[in-house]
Amino acid sequence: MRALSLVCSLKRTGESSSTEILTNQLAEVLVHDGVHCESIRCVDYDIHPGVGHDMGNGDQWPQLRDKVLGADILVLGTPTWLGHMSSVAQRVLERLDAELSETDEEGRPILSGKVAVAAVVGNEDGAHKIAADLFQALNDIGFSVPAQGCTYWNGEAMHKRAGQRAGGRGVGHGLRGTQRHASCAIVA
């Protein structure tokens, strides 16, 4: 089983990112259960605006699209900005919009049979709103969304102890449940 984390932080690789910390915590749990995980910071790619598979002129979305199509589980991670997902996450959803018209040989959405989960950095209310927006969009294009399929960071991001509680435990709310439900949805 393969999982792909699309980290939609505004920060490029090399800069500290709470979103990446949270998606990595989720990946650790998935790896423990035998899932191969890959993580990509989307901001490192030149993803052109649009709703097609390839917008041309150096668009790097086709590389990411191939990875999405090859994964069994999609983890979409985003920070919260003013109560909304990042512009990078919005761009990813816009590009995934191209999959609405794609079907397999049996007429099912091409992303049918794949599971999507969310990892949101932000306060509880913002995280719930973003999860709702992400899950509606991802379900529309064919992903299955498991029960309790979101983990969120409920605390100060990038604080001295960002990502850690006393005793070294991660702060992802529902992290184990998210992983368990994602794995069960794939098996079902």
Residue frames as a rotation matrix with the C-alpha (Angstrom) as fourth column:
MET 1
0.588 0.809 0.000 0.00
0.809 -0.588 0.000 0.00
0.000 0.000 -1.000 0.00
ARG 2
-0.534 -0.776 0.335 1.29
0.797 -0.595 -0.109 3.47
0.284 0.209 0.936 -0.91
ALA 3
0.559 0.635 -0.533 0.51
0.752 -0.659 0.005 6.85
-0.348 -0.404 -0.846 0.65
LEU 4
-0.323 -0.588 0.741 1.36
0.768 -0.621 -0.158 10.24
0.553 0.518 0.652 -0.79
SER 5
0.216 0.315 -0.924 1.47
0.794 -0.608 -0.022 13.33
-0.569 -0.729 -0.382 1.43
LEU 6
-0.018 -0.154 0.988 0.99
0.702 -0.705 -0.097 16.59
0.712 0.692 0.121 -0.43
VAL 7
-0.116 -0.145 -0.983 2.28
0.897 -0.440 -0.041 19.16
-0.426 -0.886 0.181 2.04
CYS 8
0.255 0.369 0.894 0.68
0.791 -0.611 0.027 22.49
0.556 0.700 -0.448 1.12
SER 9
0.259 -0.334 -0.906 2.79
0.718 -0.562 0.412 24.69
-0.647 -0.757 0.094 3.37
LEU 10
1.000 0.009 0.029 3.78
0.025 -0.790 -0.612 28.10
0.017 0.613 -0.790 2.03
LYS 11
0.422 -0.901 0.100 7.36
-0.716 -0.263 0.647 27.28
-0.557 -0.345 -0.756 3.08
ARG 12
0.519 -0.337 -0.785 9.82
-0.645 0.448 -0.619 25.60
0.561 0.828 0.015 0.76
THR 13
0.800 -0.335 -0.498 11.88
0.463 0.872 0.158 22.55
0.381 -0.357 0.853 1.66
GLY 14
-0.309 -0.951 -0.013 14.54
0.641 -0.198 -0.742 23.51
0.703 -0.237 0.670 4.18
GLU 15
-0.573 0.234 0.785 12.29
-0.562 -0.810 -0.168 25.89
0.597 -0.538 0.596 6.09
SER 16
-0.975 0.221 0.014 10.63
0.124 0.597 -0.792 24.58
-0.183 -0.771 -0.610 9.25
SER 17
-0.525 0.842 -0.123 6.97
-0.568 -0.239 0.788 23.70
0.634 0.484 0.604 8.64
SER 18
-0.552 0.442 0.707 4.35
-0.646 0.309 -0.698 22.69
-0.527 -0.842 0.115 11.19
THR 19
0.514 0.772 -0.373 2.32
-0.830 0.339 -0.444 21.21
-0.217 0.537 0.815 8.33
GLU 20
0.127 -0.550 -0.825 5.19
-0.567 0.643 -0.516 18.93
0.814 0.533 -0.230 7.38
ILE 21
-0.815 -0.393 0.425 5.70
-0.561 0.357 -0.746 17.91
0.141 -0.847 -0.512 11.02
LEU 22
-0.122 0.867 0.484 2.04
-0.732 0.250 -0.633 16.91
-0.670 -0.431 0.604 11.28
THR 23
0.681 0.364 -0.635 1.98
-0.718 0.500 -0.484 15.00
0.142 0.786 0.602 7.98
ASN 24
-0.277 -0.852 -0.445 5.23
-0.575 0.518 -0.634 13.26
0.770 0.080 -0.633 8.97
GLN 25
-0.669 0.118 0.734 3.64
-0.667 0.340 -0.663 12.18
-0.327 -0.933 -0.149 12.27
LEU 26
0.459 0.886 0.066 0.78
-0.709 0.410 -0.574 10.65
-0.535 0.217 0.816 10.31
ALA 27
0.456 -0.370 -0.810 3.23
-0.679 0.444 -0.585 8.98
0.575 0.816 -0.049 7.92
GLU 28
-0.633 -0.722 0.281 5.11
-0.719 0.413 -0.559 7.43
0.287 -0.556 -0.780 10.86
VAL 29
-0.217 0.651 0.727 1.92
-0.605 0.495 -0.624 5.72
-0.766 -0.576 0.286 11.98
LEU 30
0.746 0.508 -0.430 1.18
-0.636 0.352 -0.687 4.53
-0.198 0.786 0.586 8.44
VAL 31
0.016 -0.842 -0.539 4.73
-0.760 0.339 -0.554 3.19
0.650 0.419 -0.635 7.97
HIS 32
-0.610 -0.204 0.766 4.38
-0.745 0.478 -0.465 1.27
-0.271 -0.854 -0.444 11.22
ASP 33
0.194 0.790 0.582 1.45
-0.326 0.611 -0.721 -0.55
-0.925 -0.050 0.376 9.59
GLY 34
-0.205 -0.430 0.879 3.40
0.538 0.701 0.468 -1.37
-0.818 0.569 0.088 6.43
VAL 35
0.830 0.507 0.233 2.39
0.487 -0.454 -0.746 1.54
-0.272 0.733 -0.623 4.21
HIS 36
-0.312 -0.905 0.290 5.10
0.943 -0.258 0.211 3.04
-0.116 0.339 0.934 1.98
CYS 37
0.664 0.571 -0.483 4.93
0.572 -0.804 -0.164 6.84
-0.482 -0.167 -0.860 2.35
GLU 38
-0.398 -0.705 0.588 6.22
0.890 -0.451 0.061 9.66
0.222 0.547 0.807 0.19
SER 39
0.371 0.467 -0.803 6.02
0.663 -0.738 -0.122 13.34
-0.650 -0.487 -0.584 1.12
ILE 40
-0.320 -0.398 0.860 6.12
0.891 -0.436 0.129 16.28
0.323 0.807 0.494 -1.29
ARG 41
-0.253 0.221 -0.942 6.13
0.403 -0.861 -0.310 19.98
-0.879 -0.458 0.128 -0.52
CYS 42
0.378 0.549 0.745 3.96
0.882 0.030 -0.470 21.29
-0.281 0.835 -0.473 -3.31
VAL 43
0.888 -0.031 -0.459 5.40
-0.056 -0.998 -0.041 24.81
-0.456 0.062 -0.888 -3.11
ASP 44
-0.126 -0.990 0.056 8.69
-0.166 0.076 0.983 23.39
-0.978 0.114 -0.174 -4.41
TYR 45
-0.458 0.071 0.886 6.95
0.789 0.491 0.368 22.65
-0.409 0.868 -0.281 -7.73
ASP 46
-0.880 0.195 -0.433 5.79
-0.349 -0.884 0.312 25.10
-0.322 0.426 0.846 -10.38
ILE 47
-0.506 0.807 0.305 2.08
0.779 0.579 -0.238 24.24
-0.369 0.117 -0.922 -10.34
HIS 48
-0.970 0.118 0.211 0.40
0.029 -0.810 0.585 26.51
0.240 0.574 0.783 -12.86
PRO 49
-0.503 0.864 0.027 -3.12
-0.428 -0.222 -0.876 27.84
-0.751 -0.452 0.481 -12.29
GLY 50
-0.455 0.445 -0.772 -5.89
-0.819 0.131 0.558 26.04
0.350 0.886 0.305 -14.13
VAL 51
0.140 0.596 0.791 -8.14
-0.734 0.598 -0.321 23.02
-0.664 -0.536 0.521 -14.06
GLY 52
0.730 0.032 -0.682 -6.44
-0.585 0.546 -0.600 20.83
0.353 0.837 0.418 -16.66
HIS 53
0.907 -0.420 -0.035 -4.01
0.403 0.840 0.363 17.92
-0.123 -0.344 0.931 -16.44
ASP 54
-0.177 -0.984 0.020 -1.18
0.897 -0.153 0.414 19.93
-0.404 0.091 0.910 -18.00
MET 55
0.751 0.478 -0.457 -1.29
0.329 -0.869 -0.369 23.70
-0.573 0.126 -0.810 -18.39
GLY 56
0.666 -0.518 0.536 1.94
0.640 0.028 -0.768 23.67
0.383 0.855 0.350 -20.46
ASN 57
0.472 -0.549 0.690 4.91
-0.192 -0.828 -0.527 26.03
0.860 0.116 -0.496 -20.37
GLY 58
-0.548 -0.836 0.024 6.82
-0.258 0.142 -0.956 24.16
0.796 -0.530 -0.293 -17.66
ASP 59
0.331 0.749 0.574 3.82
-0.868 0.003 0.496 23.17
0.370 -0.662 0.651 -15.55
GLN 60
-0.725 -0.674 -0.140 5.01
-0.539 0.682 -0.494 20.55
0.429 -0.283 -0.858 -13.05
TRP 61
-0.021 0.798 0.603 1.56
-0.931 0.204 -0.302 19.37
-0.364 -0.568 0.738 -11.96
PRO 62
0.562 0.294 -0.773 1.73
-0.642 0.744 -0.184 16.32
0.522 0.600 0.607 -14.32
GLN 63
-0.473 -0.793 -0.385 4.59
-0.250 0.539 -0.804 14.91
0.845 -0.284 -0.453 -12.19
LEU 64
-0.824 0.217 0.524 2.50
-0.539 -0.012 -0.842 15.26
-0.176 -0.976 0.127 -9.04
ARG 65
0.212 0.954 -0.210 -0.64
-0.974 0.189 -0.125 13.96
-0.080 0.231 0.970 -10.76
ASP 66
0.110 -0.249 -0.962 1.20
-0.426 0.863 -0.272 10.74
0.898 0.439 -0.012 -11.67
LYS 67
-0.878 -0.473 -0.068 2.10
-0.114 0.345 -0.932 10.29
0.464 -0.810 -0.357 -8.00
VAL 68
-0.443 0.813 0.377 -1.51
-0.819 -0.196 -0.539 10.93
-0.364 -0.548 0.753 -6.91
LEU 69
0.412 0.634 -0.655 -2.74
-0.858 0.511 -0.046 8.32
0.305 0.581 0.755 -9.40
GLY 70
-0.107 -0.573 -0.813 -0.14
-0.212 0.812 -0.544 5.83
0.972 0.114 -0.208 -8.13
ALA 71
-0.887 -0.234 0.397 -1.05
-0.405 -0.014 -0.914 6.21
0.220 -0.972 -0.082 -4.45
ASP 72
-0.423 0.754 -0.503 -3.69
0.639 0.642 0.425 4.30
0.643 -0.142 -0.753 -2.49
ILE 73
0.400 0.457 -0.794 -3.93
0.889 -0.403 0.216 6.98
-0.222 -0.793 -0.568 0.21
LEU 74
-0.105 -0.382 0.918 -3.67
0.468 -0.834 -0.294 10.74
0.878 0.399 0.266 -0.31
VAL 75
0.119 0.053 -0.991 -2.75
0.937 -0.337 0.094 12.83
-0.329 -0.940 -0.090 2.71
LEU 76
0.123 -0.034 0.992 -3.46
0.549 -0.830 -0.096 16.49
0.827 0.557 -0.083 2.03
GLY 77
0.015 -0.233 -0.972 -1.77
0.976 -0.208 0.065 18.72
-0.218 -0.950 0.225 4.60
THR 78
0.009 0.034 0.999 -2.40
0.509 -0.861 0.025 22.44
0.861 0.508 -0.025 4.90
PRO 79
-0.869 -0.186 -0.459 -1.91
0.487 -0.484 -0.727 25.28
-0.087 -0.855 0.511 7.34
THR 80
0.290 0.957 -0.032 -4.79
0.955 -0.291 -0.051 27.57
-0.058 -0.016 -0.998 8.26
TRP 81
-0.879 -0.477 0.020 -4.62
0.476 -0.874 0.094 31.17
-0.027 0.092 0.995 7.07
LEU 82
-0.800 0.600 -0.004 -7.46
-0.594 -0.793 -0.133 33.48
-0.083 -0.104 0.991 8.14
GLY 83
-0.094 0.802 0.590 -9.70
-0.546 0.454 -0.704 30.45
-0.833 -0.388 0.395 8.62
HIS 84
0.824 0.364 -0.435 -8.97
-0.549 0.317 -0.773 29.01
-0.143 0.876 0.461 5.17
MET 85
0.638 -0.633 0.439 -6.64
0.605 0.765 0.223 26.42
-0.477 0.124 0.870 3.66
SER 86
-0.227 -0.818 -0.529 -3.43
0.085 -0.557 0.826 27.70
-0.970 0.142 0.196 2.11
SER 87
0.386 0.287 -0.877 -3.41
-0.772 -0.420 -0.477 29.04
-0.505 0.861 0.059 -1.43
VAL 88
-0.649 -0.674 -0.353 -1.19
-0.761 0.574 0.304 26.07
-0.002 0.466 -0.885 -2.29
ALA 89
-0.755 0.448 0.480 -3.86
0.188 0.848 -0.496 23.60
-0.629 -0.284 -0.724 -1.10
GLN 90
0.287 0.879 -0.381 -6.48
-0.185 -0.339 -0.922 25.51
-0.940 0.335 0.065 -3.08
ARG 91
-0.014 -0.385 -0.923 -4.27
-0.982 -0.171 0.086 25.26
-0.191 0.907 -0.376 -6.18
VAL 92
-0.932 -0.322 0.168 -3.92
-0.305 0.945 0.119 21.49
-0.197 0.060 -0.979 -5.67
LEU 93
-0.289 0.907 0.307 -7.72
0.286 0.388 -0.876 21.14
-0.914 -0.165 -0.371 -5.48
GLU 94
0.377 0.409 -0.831 -8.13
-0.597 -0.579 -0.555 23.25
-0.708 0.706 0.026 -8.61
ARG 95
-0.415 -0.607 -0.678 -5.73
-0.910 0.292 0.295 21.00
0.019 0.739 -0.673 -10.50
LEU 96
-0.909 0.148 0.390 -7.44
0.038 0.960 -0.276 17.85
-0.415 -0.236 -0.879 -9.18
ASP 97
-0.018 0.947 -0.322 -10.66
-0.432 -0.298 -0.851 19.29
-0.902 0.124 0.414 -10.64
ALA 98
-0.276 -0.169 -0.946 -9.45
-0.961 0.078 0.266 17.91
0.029 0.982 -0.184 -14.00
GLU 99
-0.988 -0.156 0.014 -10.15
-0.156 0.984 -0.090 14.41
0.000 -0.091 -0.996 -12.66
LEU 100
-0.331 0.939 0.096 -13.91
-0.482 -0.080 -0.872 15.07
-0.811 -0.335 0.479 -12.54
SER 101
0.476 0.553 -0.684 -14.24
-0.848 0.083 -0.523 13.96
-0.232 0.829 0.509 -16.16
GLU 102
-0.428 -0.732 -0.531 -11.80
-0.802 0.578 -0.150 11.03
0.416 0.362 -0.834 -15.96
THR 103
0.564 0.629 0.535 -13.19
-0.780 0.619 0.094 7.51
-0.272 -0.470 0.840 -15.60
ASP 104
-0.544 -0.686 0.483 -11.82
-0.481 0.727 0.490 3.98
-0.687 0.034 -0.726 -15.67
GLU 105
-0.928 0.104 -0.357 -12.89
-0.276 0.449 0.850 1.28
0.249 0.888 -0.388 -18.13
GLU 106
-0.567 0.762 -0.312 -15.99
0.806 0.592 -0.019 0.57
0.171 -0.262 -0.950 -16.02
GLY 107
0.027 0.598 0.801 -17.11
0.421 -0.733 0.533 4.20
0.907 0.323 -0.272 -15.96
ARG 108
0.655 0.137 -0.743 -16.10
0.755 -0.149 0.638 4.90
-0.023 -0.979 -0.201 -12.34
PRO 109
0.910 -0.408 0.081 -14.22
-0.409 -0.913 -0.002 8.04
0.074 -0.031 -0.997 -11.35
ILE 110
0.417 -0.825 -0.382 -10.51
-0.064 0.392 -0.918 7.45
0.907 0.407 0.110 -11.95
LEU 111
-0.536 -0.630 0.562 -9.76
-0.578 -0.212 -0.788 8.14
0.615 -0.748 -0.251 -8.28
SER 112
0.574 0.801 0.171 -12.38
-0.726 0.402 0.557 5.66
0.377 -0.444 0.813 -7.08
GLY 113
0.793 -0.251 -0.555 -10.97
0.363 0.927 0.099 3.17
0.489 -0.280 0.826 -4.60
LYS 114
-0.392 -0.914 0.107 -8.43
0.485 -0.304 -0.820 5.65
0.782 -0.269 0.562 -3.26
VAL 115
0.483 0.497 -0.721 -8.70
0.868 -0.160 0.471 7.16
0.118 -0.853 -0.508 0.21
ALA 116
-0.130 -0.489 0.862 -8.07
0.211 -0.864 -0.458 10.79
0.969 0.123 0.216 1.16
VAL 117
0.420 0.183 -0.889 -7.27
0.907 -0.060 0.417 12.05
0.023 -0.981 -0.191 4.65
ALA 118
0.531 -0.163 0.831 -6.43
0.122 -0.956 -0.265 15.55
0.838 0.242 -0.488 5.85
ALA 119
0.013 -0.560 -0.828 -3.83
1.000 -0.014 0.025 17.01
-0.026 -0.828 0.560 8.18
VAL 120
0.436 0.293 0.851 -4.62
0.409 -0.907 0.103 20.61
0.802 0.304 -0.515 9.12
VAL 121
-0.561 -0.620 -0.549 -2.50
0.813 -0.287 -0.506 22.98
0.156 -0.730 0.665 11.18
GLY 122
-0.607 0.370 0.704 -4.70
-0.208 -0.928 0.309 25.49
0.767 0.042 0.640 12.95
ASN 123
-0.759 0.362 0.541 -7.26
-0.598 -0.060 -0.799 25.94
-0.257 -0.930 0.262 15.64
GLU 124
-0.705 0.471 0.530 -10.15
0.300 0.876 -0.379 23.54
-0.643 -0.108 -0.759 16.02
ASP 125
0.320 0.909 -0.269 -12.83
0.083 -0.310 -0.947 25.67
-0.944 0.281 -0.175 14.34
GLY 126
0.194 -0.333 -0.923 -10.61
-0.892 -0.451 -0.024 26.52
-0.408 0.828 -0.385 11.37
ALA 127
-0.826 -0.553 0.109 -9.47
-0.482 0.793 0.372 22.92
-0.292 0.255 -0.922 11.04
HIS 128
-0.355 0.776 0.522 -13.03
0.361 0.628 -0.689 21.63
-0.862 -0.056 -0.503 10.99
LYS 129
0.555 0.560 -0.615 -14.01
-0.296 -0.557 -0.776 24.11
-0.777 0.613 -0.143 8.26
ILE 130
-0.128 -0.700 -0.702 -10.96
-0.966 -0.071 0.247 23.27
-0.223 0.710 -0.667 6.17
ALA 131
-0.844 -0.136 0.519 -11.50
-0.118 0.991 0.069 19.53
-0.523 -0.003 -0.852 6.58
ALA 132
0.124 0.969 0.213 -15.10
0.266 0.174 -0.948 19.98
-0.956 0.174 -0.236 5.42
ASP 133
0.550 0.039 -0.834 -13.96
-0.661 -0.590 -0.464 21.93
-0.510 0.807 -0.299 2.35
LEU 134
-0.505 -0.825 -0.253 -11.20
-0.836 0.396 0.379 19.43
-0.212 0.403 -0.890 1.53
PHE 135
-0.728 0.212 0.652 -13.39
0.066 0.968 -0.240 16.39
-0.682 -0.132 -0.719 1.99
GLN 136
0.415 0.900 -0.134 -16.22
-0.037 -0.131 -0.991 17.77
-0.909 0.416 -0.021 -0.13
ALA 137
0.383 -0.346 -0.857 -13.83
-0.893 -0.375 -0.248 18.49
-0.235 0.860 -0.452 -2.99
LEU 138
-0.673 -0.740 0.013 -11.92
-0.720 0.659 0.218 15.21
-0.170 0.137 -0.976 -2.69
ASN 139
-0.411 0.629 0.660 -15.12
0.153 0.761 -0.630 13.19
-0.898 -0.158 -0.410 -2.49
ASP 140
0.528 0.636 -0.563 -16.50
-0.401 -0.398 -0.825 15.00
-0.748 0.662 0.045 -5.56
ILE 141
0.180 -0.537 -0.824 -13.55
-0.981 -0.033 -0.193 13.81
0.076 0.843 -0.532 -7.64
GLY 142
0.432 0.177 -0.884 -13.79
-0.428 0.903 -0.028 10.21
0.794 0.391 0.466 -6.48
PHE 143
-0.687 -0.726 -0.033 -11.81
-0.296 0.321 -0.900 9.72
0.664 -0.608 -0.436 -3.28
SER 144
0.384 0.682 -0.623 -13.32
0.482 0.427 0.765 7.83
0.788 -0.594 -0.165 -0.36
VAL 145
-0.269 -0.388 0.882 -13.19
-0.549 -0.690 -0.471 9.73
0.791 -0.611 -0.028 2.90
PRO 146
-0.373 0.100 -0.922 -12.97
0.530 0.839 -0.124 7.56
0.762 -0.535 -0.366 6.02
ALA 147
0.792 0.606 -0.075 -14.73
0.341 -0.337 0.878 8.30
0.507 -0.720 -0.473 9.29
GLN 148
0.844 -0.464 -0.270 -12.57
0.044 -0.442 0.896 10.60
-0.535 -0.768 -0.353 11.41
GLY 149
0.550 -0.598 0.583 -10.28
0.835 0.375 -0.403 11.07
0.023 0.708 0.705 8.41
CYS 150
0.484 -0.402 0.778 -8.75
0.018 -0.884 -0.467 14.32
0.875 0.240 -0.420 9.64
THR 151
0.225 -0.457 -0.860 -6.04
0.973 0.056 0.224 15.08
-0.055 -0.887 0.458 12.13
TYR 152
0.563 -0.026 0.826 -5.39
0.252 -0.947 -0.201 18.65
0.787 0.321 -0.527 13.15
TRP 153
-0.527 -0.807 -0.266 -2.92
0.663 -0.194 -0.723 20.65
0.532 -0.558 0.638 15.15
ASN 154
0.592 0.781 0.201 -4.71
0.408 -0.505 0.760 22.28
0.695 -0.368 -0.617 18.05
GLY 155
0.554 -0.475 -0.684 -2.20
0.654 -0.259 0.710 24.59
-0.514 -0.841 0.167 19.63
GLU 156
0.624 -0.384 -0.680 0.45
-0.438 -0.893 0.103 27.14
-0.647 0.234 -0.726 18.88
ALA 157
0.884 -0.344 0.316 2.18
0.462 0.544 -0.701 26.31
0.070 0.765 0.640 15.62
MET 158
0.286 -0.896 0.339 5.93
0.388 -0.215 -0.896 26.78
0.876 0.388 0.286 15.42
HIS 159
0.835 -0.039 0.549 6.13
-0.509 -0.434 0.743 27.37
0.209 -0.900 -0.382 19.16
LYS 160
-0.139 -0.958 0.249 9.32
-0.990 0.130 -0.053 26.21
0.018 -0.254 -0.967 20.92
ARG 161
-0.670 -0.038 0.742 7.62
-0.264 0.946 -0.190 22.86
-0.694 -0.323 -0.643 21.45
ALA 162
0.046 0.719 -0.693 5.64
-0.972 -0.127 -0.197 22.84
-0.229 0.683 0.693 18.21
GLY 163
0.150 0.110 -0.982 4.51
-0.621 0.783 -0.008 19.34
0.769 0.612 0.186 17.49
GLN 164
-0.555 -0.428 -0.713 5.24
0.252 0.731 -0.635 18.07
0.792 -0.532 -0.298 20.96
ARG 165
0.683 0.636 0.358 3.33
-0.292 -0.212 0.933 17.64
0.669 -0.742 0.041 24.19
ALA 166
0.087 -0.604 0.792 4.96
-0.988 0.051 0.148 16.93
-0.130 -0.795 -0.592 27.50
GLY 167
0.204 -0.079 0.976 6.49
-0.230 0.965 0.126 13.49
-0.952 -0.250 0.179 27.22
GLY 168
-0.711 -0.659 -0.244 7.25
-0.345 0.024 0.938 13.89
-0.613 0.752 -0.244 23.51
ARG 169
-0.285 0.667 0.688 3.87
0.723 0.621 -0.303 12.88
-0.629 0.411 -0.659 22.12
GLY 170
-0.900 -0.018 0.436 2.66
0.369 -0.563 0.739 14.58
0.232 0.826 0.514 18.94
VAL 171
-0.717 0.632 -0.295 -0.28
-0.158 -0.560 -0.813 16.93
-0.679 -0.536 0.501 19.03
GLY 172
-0.820 0.437 -0.370 -2.17
-0.395 0.035 0.918 15.62
0.414 0.899 0.145 16.01
HIS 173
-0.354 0.789 0.502 -5.77
-0.743 0.088 -0.663 15.28
-0.568 -0.608 0.555 17.18
GLY 174
0.633 0.725 0.270 -7.11
-0.464 0.635 -0.618 11.88
-0.620 0.266 0.738 16.20
LEU 175
-0.089 -0.777 -0.624 -3.86
-0.988 -0.012 0.156 10.81
-0.128 0.630 -0.766 14.54
ARG 176
-0.864 -0.253 0.436 -4.16
-0.261 0.964 0.041 7.10
-0.431 -0.078 -0.899 15.30
GLY 177
-0.006 0.952 0.304 -7.85
0.198 0.300 -0.933 7.07
-0.980 0.055 -0.190 14.42
THR 178
0.465 0.116 -0.877 -7.17
-0.723 -0.522 -0.453 8.82
-0.511 0.845 -0.159 11.12
GLN 179
-0.533 -0.752 -0.388 -4.58
-0.845 0.452 0.285 6.20
-0.039 0.480 -0.877 10.19
ARG 180
-0.752 0.274 0.599 -6.75
0.021 0.919 -0.394 3.29
-0.659 -0.284 -0.697 11.30
HIS 181
0.300 0.953 -0.042 -9.76
0.037 -0.056 -0.998 4.53
-0.953 0.298 -0.052 9.33
ALA 182
0.241 -0.295 -0.925 -7.64
-0.923 -0.365 -0.124 5.26
-0.301 0.883 -0.360 6.24
SER 183
-0.798 -0.602 -0.035 -6.20
-0.591 0.770 0.242 1.74
-0.119 0.214 -0.970 6.28
CYS 184
-0.509 0.688 0.517 -9.60
0.211 0.682 -0.701 0.13
-0.835 -0.248 -0.492 6.88
ALA 185
0.423 0.701 -0.574 -11.17
-0.389 -0.432 -0.814 2.11
-0.818 0.567 0.090 4.03
ILE 186
-0.199 -0.578 -0.791 -8.51
-0.978 0.073 0.193 0.83
-0.054 0.813 -0.580 1.61
VAL 187
-0.939 -0.189 0.287 -9.00
-0.216 0.974 -0.066 -2.78
-0.267 -0.124 -0.956 2.69
ALA 188
-0.134 0.971 0.197 -12.80
0.162 0.218 -0.962 -2.51
-0.978 -0.097 -0.187 2.39
